């Protein structure tokens, strides 16, 4: 498999090195397992001869114009976390040139992939329009606002949509690398994951911090404060809207536009977050259920297992 890693100035160092180290490990293990040749031909390319990472490391790269047609192009994340700085980055000459290469390669049938904030480059280039995708959960509200044509599900770790693959937050580079490994050899991917101690993470959901997302919009932030103050009382859309002096439909539309979910679903996220915190402190389940608005512990147990894939006993064991 011919892989091109498209490197830009100011990229997230870990994103680049994770990709390089994972594929290098795969090649080494493949030879040890009897492969006739390394299965991955990995090239780092750019629009300039040299790039500088976010930590100031300098690296020579191959000009994108001279590279033989690859099977996949992977875009590591830029080390930019603020929406306004990301918008500024889109205006850079090297970024615009990179997006032009991505469009050309994609039109030629080359697979295109990105992780974390690298997914914004694919979206900005128009390659995610009318597709399912994921991105770093922390910038999902901004992503939804800027790219309404993308079907975003930021709870997922990796989303593949017809030769375009996106992965979630920073260490989603690992998940993306393993996804690409599996396309060549599922057995080799499993071996690499075991050697590198890479956990299987199918979802970003349990890592999301609801408070961080809510602050992307004033009304949603007010709803988040109201919800936290009323967790023990249970959820009512009418009560929430009335307390915020807006109509129920307005609140529903705003949370869906900003968070990609209904007010009830966000309320459930806050319940899960609070319950996890109380479990870690050592509260008994009856007290926790009452604190998050459930009349019985069975409902809370079901919610925790459905949303986190683990029950109270497993959660407590993890906290020890």
N, C-alpha and C positions, 0 to 999 in steps of 0.2 A: 504494500500500500504506500503510495507516494503522498506524503503529508507536507503541507506548507504552513508554517506558523508566521502570521503576518504581524511583525513587531513595529510599534510606533514609539516615538519619544515619549517618556513619562509613563511607560506602562508599569503595571503592578508586578514587581519583581517576582513574587511568589507564583503568580499565574504563569509566567513564562517558564520558570524553573520546574514547577510541578509538571508541566507538559513535557519538557525535555527529559526530566528524570524518569517519568513514567514510561515513556517510549524507549528510552535507553535501557531501562530495566527489562522491558518486554523483549527487546532484541537479545540481551544477554541470556535471559532465561530460555528463549527460543532456541538459541544455538546449543545451550546445555541440554535441551530436550531432544536434540537431534535434527532441528531444522537445517536444511541445506544452506540457507542464507538468512540474514536478518530480515524479518517480515516488514519492517517499517523503514522507509527512506525519508528522513525528516530534514527539512531545510528551513532555516529562519531567513525570512526575506523582509524587505522594506522598500520604501520609495527613495530612501537615501542609503549610502554605503555604510553608514554608522548610526546607531541609535544609542540614546542614553536613557537608562531606566529611571524610575522615580527616586531611587536611592543613589543616583549618580554614577552607576556602573556603565561603562562604555562597551559596546559590542559591535563588531563588524558583521554585516548581514549581506545576503545576496540581493542584487537589484531584482525587484519583482518582474521586470520586463524580460529578464533573461532566463527565468525558471521554466523548465519543461512542465507541460500541463499536469497538475496534480490530481489526485483523487479527491482530496479534501483540503480545504483552507480553514485554519483555526485562528480566531482572533482573541488573544489574551486581553484582559481588562485594562483599560487606562486607569491610572491611580487617581481618579477624580471622584469625589463623593458628594459634591454640592451641585444641584441642578444648574445654577447659573454658570459655574465653571465648565460644566459639561457642554452647555450651549456654546460657550466661547471656544471650546476645543473643536467643535464641529466646523468652525470657520477657518481652522488652520489649513494651510495648503497641503501638508502631508496627509492629514486626515481626509480631506476631500479627494485627493488622489487615491488613497487606499480604498475609499468607498467605490470609486470608479472601477478599480481592479476587481473588487468583490462582485460588482454587478456584471462585469464582463465574464468572469469565471463562472458565476452562477448561470448566466445565459448559455454558457457552453457546456452545461451539465455537470460542472464540478460541485461537489458537496461543500457547503459553507456552515461553519459552526463557531459559536462564541460562548463565553461564560461570563457571568457577573455583569459588570458594566460594559464589557465588550458586546453584549447583546444590543446595546443602544446603537452601536455603529451599524449593525445589521438592520435595525429598525429605521434608522436615519437614511440608510441607503434604499429603503423601500422593499427590502427582501423579506420582511415579516408581514407585510400587508395581507390581510385575509387568511392568516395562518394562526395556528395555536403556537404559543411561545411561553417561556418563563424568563425571569430576570432576577436580579438581586432583590430580595423582598423589601429591603430598606428604601429603595427608590421606586417601588411599584406604583405609588400614587402619581408621581411625576411621569412615569412611563405611560400610564393610562391616559393622562391628560395630553401628552404630546403625540401619542400614536393610537388614536381611537380605532383605527382600522385593524389593529392587532388583537387577536383573541388571547388575552393574557391570563395565565393562571400561575400566580407567583407562589402557590403552595407546592408546586411540583419542582423536583430537583432537575430533571432532564426532560425535555420535550422534543421529539423528532417529528418533523412535518415535511415530508417529500424533499429529502436531500438538504434540508435546513434544520440544524439542531441547535438548541439553546440550553444553557445550564444556569443554575441559580448562583447564590452568593459566593464570595471569594473562593472558598475551597471547593466550589462547584467545578473548578478546573479539573480536580481529580475525578469527579463523576463523569465529566465530559470525556476525559482521556480514557477511562474504563469503557465508556459507551463505544468509543471508536475502536478500542482493542477488541471488543466483542464482535464487531462487524467482521474482523479478520479471523478471530479464533476465540470462541467463548471459553475454551479450556485454558488458553494462555491468559485471558483476562482474569479468570479465577485465580490462577497461579500468581499473577502479579499482585492482585489484591491481597493474597495471603502473605506474600513476601513483604509487601509494603505496609501491611496492617491497615488497609483501607476498608472502613466500614461501609456497609450497604445503607444508603440513605435515599429512599425513594421520594421523600417529601421534605420541604423546608418548613412545614407548618409549625412544628414544635419549637423551632428556633425564632419564629417571628415575635417581635416585641410590639404588642398592640398599641401601647402608648406612643411609640415612635411614629407609627403610621398615622395615628389620629391627628398629630400635630401638623400634618400637611394641609389641613383645611380648618378654618375657624369654627364652623358649625360642627364638624365631626369632632373637633377637640372638645367643644362644649358637651357634645353627646357622650364622649368618653368619660368626662368628669361626672356627668349625671349617672352614667351606668355604674361607675365604681361606687358611687354613694348609695346606689340602690340595688346592689347585687343580691342582698339578702331578701329583697322584696319580690324578686322575679321580674320578668320583662313584660312590658306593655308598650306597643308602638304609640298608642294614643297618649298614654301618660308621658312618655319621653318627648313626643312632639309638643304636647301642651306645656311641659316644663321649659322647653326651649323656645316657645312662642313661634313655632312654625307648623305647617301642616304635615300630617303623616306622610303624604306623597313626596313632599320636599325633602324630608329627612331620609326617606327610602332612596330617592334618586341620588342624593348627595353621598350617602355612604357607599352606594353601588359604584358611583363614578370615581370616588377617591380610593375606596378599599377593595372594590370588586366583590363586595358581599353585602348582604342585607343587614339592617340594624340588629336583628335577632342573631344572625351568625356572628357579628362582632361582639355582641353581648355574651355569647357562648365562649368566644375566645377569652374574654376577660374572666369568665367563670373558671375556665381551665387554668389560666395563669394564677388566679387567686388560690384555687384548690391545690395546685402544685406547690405553691409557697407554703400553705398551711400543712401539707403533708411533710414537707422538709423540716418544718419546725417541730413536728411531732404531735399535732392535734389529732384527736380521735375522729373517726369518720362521721359520726353523728353531728359533731360540732362543725366540721367542714361543710357538710351538706346544708346545714342551717345558714352558715355564713354566705353561701353562694346561691341561696334561694330554692333549695330542694327539700321537699317534705320527707323524703326517704333516701337512704343511702344507696339503694339498688339503682336508682336512676343516675346518681353521681358515678357509681362504679361503671355503669354502662357507657356513660359519656367519656370518662377518662380512657377506657379501653378502646372505644371507637376512634377517638381523636388522637391518642398517643400511642396506641398499640400495646399499652402496658397497663396493668392494674395497680392498685394501691401498694400491694406487697412489693412489686417490682420497683415502683418509684421510691419506696422507702429504702430498699436495698441499695439503690443507686446513690442515695444521699449519705450512706455510711462512709 
